[in-house]
Amino acid sequence: MFTLPNYTTPDFSEPFFINAPSVRTMPAPMDGVVPENFYATTIFPEYFKIHNTWQLMRESRMDCVVVIKDDHPAAVEFRNVKKGDAVVVGRHEDGGNGVYVDHFAFNKKQNETDNFSFRTSNSRETAYSRDYDRLYELLEFERDHGYLLWVLGPAVTFDQDSRNAMTKLIENGYVDALFAGNALATHDLESHFFNTALGQDIYSKENKSMGHYHHIETINRARSCETLENLVETYKIEDGIVSACIKNKIPMVLAGSIRDDGPLPSVYADVYQAQDALRVHTRKATTVICLATQLHTIATGNMTPSYQVVDGIIRPVYFYTVDISEFVVNKLKDRGSLSSRSFITNIQDFVVNLQRRLATPKDGHFNK
């Protein structure tokens, strides 16, 4: 049975914290511009001393500035700063300038081992049996108590079994929001119409004659219906990821890119609108699972803190990256999201393994 680790709040009754000054702010000189020596956020729990009281920033995101609003700290993207906002300045994180970063939140003491040991990080040679078991337990816990955000690359839809497995995970309550690009939704819908993805049969992997038309034919049908909801209704689509999300009212954030065909209706063409839409969900996410999509994984990781406050309890955010490439799963760590965990495996097999092992709810209801 999965249980959340306990978080111990720093002891702000210690003399150092009592004697520390309150945060210092300066007004933003203009929209989208902040004062010199601004403080930038991390992924860790951050406390700000305001009117002699230490406050946790409840909704964080790395690489933002901190604006004091109504005597509370808020992480704000540079582009969203308004002239006159009270921006926190000073770059110490040890409490000496009214800012304290709890870098070691949720870290447990390691079991005593020899100083030298093999295979201390994940690689293509890693055995993942225990990692899978932990993930099964976590997802069953999160289905009832958390907020599960999935970040999907189109490879999930390139195989019949993984597409079906992802659909069942959505239907069984293991997905609360989905982030992807135009391709994921396009090829999922192409699979419905033609049983192909990029013109290749999703079961036999046989390339179909004129199959290169299939995805753009799919996009054209979708655009003629103006919305994905109308498309599902018009063509009575009962299978696949897009249909499952729509019928189960699971929000999808589809972000466009320069190389997109079409794109589908509801795809965000403006990257900052897509970022704002995604942040609605990273603010709530308690577990994030990213499958075979390097850029979307990095984007999500950079927007997701290492903690959330749920019902007044500070808890960790679990972040998984899954890819066949060691480079891809390690890339996120290079970009600052140090709390990510990785599976180096074929993502079609990964999704099928999850779906086969996770319980199906008995009554179809979840305790969200």
Buried (B, 14 or more C-beta within 10 A) or exposed (E): EEEBEEBEEBEBEEEEBEEBEBBBBBEBEEEEEBBEEBBBBBBBBBBBBBEEEBBBBBBBBBBBBBBBEEEEBBBBBBEBBEEEBBBBBBEEBEBEBBBBBBBEBBEEEEEEEEEEEEEEEBEEEBEBEEBBEBBBEBBBBBBEBBBBBBBBBBBBBBBBBBBBBBBBBBBBBBBBBBBBBBBBBBBBBBBBBBBBBBBBBBEEEEEBEEBBEBBEBBBEBBBEBEBBBEBBEEBEBEEBBBBBBBBEEBBBBBBBBEEBEBBBBBBBEEEEEBBBBBBEBBBBBBBBBBBBBBEBBBBBBBBBBBBBBBEEEBBBBBBBBBBBEBEBBBBBBEBBBBBBBBBBBBBBBBBBBBBEEBEEBEEEEEEE
